[in-house]
Amino acid sequence: MVDPTLAEMGKNLNEAMKMLEDNQRKVEEENEKKYARKDIPGPLQGSGQDMVSILQLVQNLMHGEEEEETSQSYRLQNVGEQGHMALLGHSLAAYISVLDRERLRKLTTRILSDTTLWLCRLFRYENGSAYYHEDDREGLLKICRLVIHTRYEDYTLEGFNVLYTKQPVIYISSAARTGLGQALCNQLGLPLSCMCRVPCNTMFGSQHQMDVALLDRLIKDDVEFGKLPLLLVANAGTPGAGHTDKLGRLKELCEQYKMWLHVEGVNLATLALGYVSSSVLAATKCDSMTLTLGSWLGLPAVPAVTLYRHEDPSLVSGLTSSQPVEKLRALPLWLSLQYLGHDGIVERIKHASQLVSNRENIFFLLKVEDELSSPVVVFKFFQEYSNRGMQGLQEPVQFPNCALSLQLGEQLAQLVPASGVDVVELEDEGMCVRFSPLMTSAVLGTEIQDIDQLVDCLKMKIPVLTSTLQLREEFEQEVRRTVGLLYIEDLGWPGLGVVRYNYHSDGKNDDKQEKELEKINTELLKKLNELESDLTFSLGPEFGGQKNCVYIGMVTEDLDVSELVETIAATGREIEENSRLLENMTEVVRKGIQEAQLQLQKANEERLLEEGLLRQIPVVGSVLNWFSPFQASPKGRTFNLTAGSLESTESMYVSKAQGTGSTPPPTPTSSLAKQRLPGQKAFKRSLRNSDGFSETSSISHCDDLDKLDQRPPNLSPGQEQGPLEMERNSHMTHNPHQVSQPQDCSPGPWVFLFCLHP
């Protein structure tokens, strides 16, 4: 018979998890505002709320921002039934804590002994004890305190005075996780001088393994200076590259100097498999090791475990607690291990290891040195340069590109989130892409089809990265030889390059020139993004990017670099000319209006002299005009914005047509853009020798279009244009935002017409 309370607790947990995991439920109020009234916190209700309402509120808080951030992909942990067991353990721990002291002691002792025995057998750690902790660094911290009490007999009475006379030294690898040494010193109350970072191999062996010979010399030097070598932290799978230190030789060195050897790392998970490499198997002889079972098995909210061996029970008591609630930390792990069973645990670790068993065939760009025993794959993008003729070498030279490796890792993580790939920065190699299925596959539910998809994405992205690198030099040369453009060197940008349109200063101050430069390049970026092309133009990264620049993203091999650079330069000149025209427009128009007013006033005075005084008298003038009408030719003025001058309209009324005046220079455009095929996107090389394209026919077709463009719209051949039509057509032709226009069809001048009538 099952306790009704336990049965009800399990039922409620299942119902709660189903409700919280139901992400497909549609919200009824889809058109509500971003912040609804129900989201505003209010006072507690007097009668309280039921569990369903509270869980619904929790679900809204968990998934309320999904609609706002749909563009950003994120990873969800795969919480299955085994995860429910781990979560149930936390609820049971709270329920069990209310039992009487004696019953609680027996129960916690059974849970701790069972879990410790299972873990020691699973990971081949005989006669070991276990310490369960929430923070994965807490176990190492407890081990350090245990070793201090062991090596310093008077530490309990003398305290830091004992450490002062003989300073302890803790050795960690330079490939250890960031901040580990500083965190240990802060928690132990030791100076940073007590922490010694051991470099990794630089001449022989892996670049991420601890240099044993150098460690031996460092220990000897510390002993000569009166220090006490206390503890060594080794890695069975470094946090970055996943390499394993030479644990066998390190154990011998620790025995020689009576040091404690602690091992941690992701490769310790392979100890549960049937076949274990000798480098990892040596970890079973260490003094302590830390296991992070939550990520290896995909168990949420389970504690980390530190297995250790020690002969003095009185000192080991520091790793145990008298509080029954703290002893119940192992309960979620106790439930999950029983639910999975031995075969289930081994199967999960084996599945993660097999995802990279054929990595030589999967990751064809693997360049970071590899260990066959490591279930971690780290690779990066390399660029090959031919060094033929350089120092007599005939083989290509490979140079890593950290910016492109970072871009590649971010794109792979976004395209295949279930793969669990991420970007890691290594000390010597720089930015690399890491695939560590032992840390992510159980959590994300990674399957072999996800790896196949990852390979397909790699095959799709690598040609783009290669073509981008190949065209970078050509792009730089084109920009440097183009007047008005400035090439910006930005090694951190993974795209084609960075360009800036230079503003031609005319004696303005620096602040005004900077604002004008920002305005032109911002408008240039806007116009480039309006073009129909496969390129991406942006302002660059949010932090660390150059100001007032246009950043061009990755490109394909069919990019026409010369057309791209010519279009950028032509568009920039067009924006600059329009900016100058608009800037001078106000002053030119103001002066023109003042001059027009003076001439209009002068014309009125001349008209008074011609008509005479009698015609100005209201009654007499009307009678005189009736009997003797006064014939006067209409006089007007046209204001030519191009020339900036007032002109008479007399010739317009005589010839019945508006003079063109001076023709402004044509808008600079890209000549290559005119030869684009129908449906072909911008900046693509046209295949002129293809079967579906005839160069002769295309040129003749362009000539016909040029002839048609020379005739204004809505005007048949032979039809004469009047002054108003000429003026309207001139406005229609002169478009300041026009990208291209026939060279033979020049736009007419912009005019303001002032007319005087009798």
Secondary structure, DSSP 8 states (H G I E B T S, - for coil): ---HHHHHHHHHHHHHHHHHT-TT---S-TTS-SS-GGGS-----TT---HHHHHHHHHHHHHTTTTTTTTS--------HHHHHHHHHHHHHHHHTTS-HHHHHHHHHHHHHHHHHHHHHHTT-TT-EEEEESSTTHHHHHHHHHHHHHH-TTHHHHTHHHHHHS-EEEEEETTS-TTHHHHHHHHHT--GGGEEEE-B-SSSS-TTSB-HHHHHHHHHHHHHTT-EEEEEEEEBS-TTT--B--HHHHHHHHHHTT-EEEEESGGGGGGGSSS--HHHHGGGGSSEEEE-HHHHHT-TT--EEEEE--S-HHHHGGGS-S-HHHHGGGHHHHHHHHHHHHHHHHHHHHHHHHTTTTHHHH-TT--S---TT-S-EEE--EEEEE-TTSTT--SEEEEE-HHHHHHHHHHHHHH-GGG--EEEEETTTEEEEEE-HHHHHHHHT--HHHHHHHHHHHHHHHHHHHHHHHHHHHHHHHHHHSTTEEEE--TT--SSEEEEE----SS--HHHHHHHHHHHHHHHHHHHHHS--S--EE---SSS--SS-EEE----TTB-HHHHHHHHHHHHHHHHHHHHHHHHHHHHHHHHHHHHHHHHHHHHHHHHHHH-SGGGSHHHHHHHHHHS------EEEEEETTTTEEEESHHHHHHTS----S--------GGGGG--TT--TTB---TTSTT--HHHHHHHHHHHHHHHHS-TT--TT----HHHHHHHHHHH--TT-----TT------EEEEEE--
